[in-house]
Amino acid sequence: MVKKVTHIKWIIFLLVFALIVSGINYIRDNQYFDDTTVTTLSKVGSRGSEVKAIQERLKERGLYNGSIDGVYGNATKTAVTAFQKQQGLTADGIAGPQTLKKLNISIGTIPTANKSNVYLLARIISAEARGEPYSGQVAVGAVVLNRIEHPSFPDTLSGVIYQSGAFTAIVDGQFNEPISDSAYAAAKDALNGVDPSGGAIYYFNPDKTSNKWIRSRPVIKRIGGHLFCS
């Protein structure tokens, strides 16, 4: 009798454990992940768009006279240190979260390729690049993600996609059309780091727009009907 009770308890334990695991997996696969909470720490040796933003803000304040090259060298460190002293922060020359906040700099990180992010990115890809070659669809997805890491754009996937005036597909109804299978695949590739655009943050169809500003942007490459620009 004791063995039978023990056996039943063991079965119940396994069932409860299985339910807990499946619940965790469901939450993981069906929610938006906010990856923008990762602590940013730019210092000597760092490179990228965040460093460029730091240099731009410091130059505006007359604290930095070097090139806006995105390379965190000694000149940038010296300027950051001077800024920190002005603001009453720890003057260590490292641009951590508090320093970035004082500089009004906010840059996001690329989200994970979970179901929710793939779905949202695929929806804008399908709306904006339906009929484009596959590499062009991936490139459109990459542009969206490149904007997340750029200081001139919102820091989240949804923020970039729904930014006012950013994508005509949001207002003309295309965004609500059925999503193509290729767009899902393109979204996964883009979220996993594939970037045929060459780092572009803009794109446009030269046959469909006469906007002088977008036409003035430096062109990186052409894929299908879109020109991808910096």
C-alpha positions as CSV (number, residue, x, y, z in Angstrom):
1,M,0.0,0.0,0.0
2,V,2.9,2.4,0.9
3,K,4.5,1.7,-2.5
4,K,1.3,2.4,-4.3
5,V,0.8,5.8,-2.6
6,T,4.4,6.7,-3.2
7,H,3.9,5.8,-6.9
8,I,0.8,8.0,-7.2
9,K,2.6,10.9,-5.5
10,W,5.5,10.5,-8.0
11,I,3.1,10.6,-11.0
12,I,1.4,13.8,-9.6
13,F,4.8,15.4,-9.1
14,L,5.7,14.7,-12.8
15,L,2.4,16.0,-14.0
16,V,2.8,19.3,-12.1
17,F,6.4,19.7,-13.2
18,A,5.3,19.2,-16.9
19,L,2.6,21.8,-16.5
20,I,5.0,24.3,-15.0
21,V,7.6,23.8,-17.8
22,S,4.9,24.1,-20.5
23,G,3.6,27.3,-18.9
24,I,7.1,28.8,-18.9
25,N,7.6,27.9,-22.5
26,Y,4.3,29.4,-23.5
27,I,5.1,32.7,-21.8
28,R,8.5,32.8,-23.3
29,D,7.2,32.2,-26.9
30,N,4.2,34.4,-26.8
31,Q,5.2,37.7,-25.1
32,Y,7.2,40.7,-26.3
33,F,10.6,40.8,-24.8
34,D,12.0,44.2,-23.9
35,D,15.7,43.9,-24.6
36,T,16.3,47.6,-24.2
37,T,16.9,47.3,-20.5
38,V,20.4,45.9,-21.1
39,T,22.9,48.2,-19.3
40,T,25.0,50.2,-21.8
41,L,28.6,50.9,-21.0
42,S,30.6,52.8,-23.6
43,K,34.3,53.3,-22.8
44,V,37.7,53.5,-24.4
45,G,37.8,50.9,-27.2
46,S,34.0,50.9,-27.8
47,R,32.8,51.6,-31.3
48,G,29.4,52.2,-33.0
49,S,26.4,54.4,-33.3
50,E,26.1,55.0,-29.6
51,V,29.7,56.4,-29.5
52,K,28.8,58.7,-32.4
53,A,25.8,60.0,-30.5
54,I,28.0,60.6,-27.5
55,Q,30.5,62.5,-29.6
56,E,27.8,64.6,-31.3
57,R,26.2,65.6,-28.0
58,L,29.6,66.5,-26.5
59,K,30.5,68.5,-29.6
60,E,27.3,70.5,-29.3
61,R,28.3,71.4,-25.7
62,G,31.8,72.5,-26.9
63,L,33.5,69.7,-24.9
64,Y,34.7,67.6,-27.9
65,N,36.6,68.8,-30.9
66,G,37.5,65.5,-32.6
67,S,35.9,63.6,-35.5
68,I,32.4,62.1,-35.2
69,D,33.8,58.7,-36.1
70,G,32.2,56.3,-33.6
71,V,35.5,55.4,-32.0
72,Y,35.8,55.9,-28.2
73,G,39.4,57.1,-27.9
74,N,41.2,59.2,-25.3
75,A,39.8,62.4,-26.7
76,T,36.2,61.1,-26.2
77,K,37.0,59.9,-22.7
78,T,38.4,63.3,-21.8
79,A,35.3,65.0,-23.1
80,V,33.0,62.6,-21.2
81,T,35.0,63.1,-18.0
82,A,34.6,66.9,-18.4
83,F,30.9,66.5,-18.9
84,Q,30.5,64.2,-15.9
85,K,32.3,66.8,-13.7
86,Q,29.8,69.5,-15.0
87,Q,26.9,67.3,-14.1
88,G,28.1,66.2,-10.7
89,L,28.5,62.5,-11.8
90,T,31.3,60.1,-11.1
91,A,34.1,61.4,-13.4
92,D,35.5,58.1,-14.7
93,G,35.3,58.8,-18.4
94,I,32.9,55.8,-18.9
95,A,29.5,56.6,-20.5
96,G,27.2,54.5,-18.4
97,P,23.4,54.8,-18.1
98,Q,23.5,58.0,-15.9
99,T,25.8,59.8,-18.3
100,L,23.8,58.8,-21.3
101,K,20.6,60.0,-19.7
102,K,22.2,63.4,-19.0
103,L,23.3,63.5,-22.6
104,N,19.7,62.6,-23.7
105,I,20.9,59.5,-25.5
106,S,18.8,56.4,-25.7
107,I,19.7,53.5,-28.0
108,G,18.0,50.1,-28.1
109,T,19.3,46.6,-28.8
110,I,18.1,44.1,-31.4
111,P,15.3,42.0,-29.9
112,T,15.3,38.2,-29.9
113,A,13.7,36.2,-32.7
114,N,10.7,35.0,-30.6
115,K,7.3,34.5,-32.1
116,S,5.9,38.0,-31.3
117,N,8.9,39.8,-32.7
118,V,9.0,37.7,-35.9
119,Y,5.2,38.3,-36.4
120,L,5.5,42.1,-36.0
121,L,8.6,42.4,-38.2
122,A,7.1,40.1,-40.8
123,R,4.0,42.2,-40.9
124,I,5.9,45.4,-41.8
125,I,8.1,43.5,-44.2
126,S,5.2,42.1,-46.0
127,A,3.4,45.4,-46.2
128,E,6.5,47.4,-47.3
129,A,8.2,44.9,-49.5
130,R,5.6,42.6,-51.0
131,G,6.7,41.6,-54.5
132,E,10.4,42.5,-53.8
133,P,13.1,39.8,-54.1
134,Y,13.7,37.8,-50.9
135,S,17.0,39.7,-50.2
136,G,15.1,42.9,-50.5
137,Q,12.6,41.8,-47.9
138,V,15.3,40.8,-45.5
139,A,16.9,44.2,-46.1
140,V,13.7,46.1,-45.2
141,G,13.6,44.1,-42.0
142,A,17.2,44.9,-41.3
143,V,16.5,48.6,-41.8
144,V,13.9,48.4,-39.1
145,L,16.3,46.8,-36.8
146,N,19.1,49.2,-37.6
147,R,16.9,52.0,-36.5
148,I,16.5,50.5,-33.1
149,E,20.3,50.8,-32.6
150,H,20.4,54.3,-34.0
151,P,20.0,57.4,-31.6
152,S,17.7,59.2,-34.0
153,F,14.9,56.5,-33.8
154,P,12.8,54.8,-31.1
155,D,14.5,52.1,-29.0
156,T,12.1,49.2,-29.5
157,L,10.7,47.2,-32.5
158,S,7.2,48.4,-32.0
159,G,8.4,52.0,-31.4
160,V,10.2,52.0,-34.8
161,I,7.4,50.4,-36.7
162,Y,4.7,52.6,-35.3
163,Q,6.7,55.8,-35.3
164,S,4.5,58.5,-36.8
165,G,5.2,59.0,-40.5
166,A,7.8,56.3,-40.7
167,F,6.1,53.8,-42.9
168,T,3.3,54.6,-45.3
169,A,2.0,51.0,-45.0
170,I,0.8,51.8,-41.5
171,V,-1.7,54.4,-42.7
172,D,-2.7,53.1,-46.2
173,G,-4.0,49.7,-44.9
174,Q,-1.2,47.5,-46.3
175,F,0.0,46.8,-42.8
176,N,-3.3,44.9,-42.1
177,E,-3.1,42.7,-45.2
178,P,-2.3,39.0,-44.9
179,I,1.4,38.3,-44.2
180,S,3.3,36.4,-46.9
181,D,5.3,33.3,-46.0
182,S,8.5,34.8,-47.4
183,A,8.1,37.8,-45.0
184,Y,8.1,35.4,-42.0
185,A,11.3,33.8,-43.2
186,A,12.8,37.3,-44.0
187,A,11.9,38.5,-40.5
188,K,13.7,35.5,-38.9
189,D,16.8,36.1,-41.0
190,A,16.9,39.8,-40.1
191,L,16.4,39.2,-36.4
192,N,19.3,36.6,-36.6
193,G,21.7,39.3,-38.0
194,V,21.4,39.0,-41.8
195,D,21.6,42.5,-43.3
196,P,21.7,42.8,-47.1
197,S,21.1,46.5,-46.8
198,G,24.7,47.2,-45.7
199,G,23.7,48.9,-42.5
200,A,21.0,51.2,-44.0
201,I,18.5,53.2,-41.9
202,Y,16.4,54.4,-44.8
203,Y,15.0,53.0,-48.1
204,F,12.7,54.2,-50.8
205,N,11.4,53.4,-54.3
206,P,12.8,56.0,-56.7
207,D,9.9,55.3,-59.1
208,K,7.3,56.1,-56.5
209,T,8.5,59.1,-54.5
210,S,9.6,62.6,-55.4
211,N,10.6,63.5,-51.8
212,K,13.7,65.6,-52.1
213,W,15.0,64.9,-48.7
214,I,14.9,61.1,-49.0
215,R,16.5,61.4,-52.4
216,S,19.4,63.3,-50.9
217,R,20.4,60.4,-48.6
218,P,23.6,58.7,-49.5
219,V,22.7,55.4,-51.3
220,I,24.4,52.2,-50.1
221,K,22.9,49.8,-52.7
222,R,19.9,48.9,-54.7
223,I,17.9,45.7,-54.2
224,G,14.9,45.2,-56.4
225,G,12.8,48.4,-56.5
226,H,14.3,49.9,-53.4
227,L,17.4,52.1,-52.8
228,F,18.9,51.6,-49.4
229,C,20.5,54.6,-47.8
230,S,22.4,55.8,-44.7
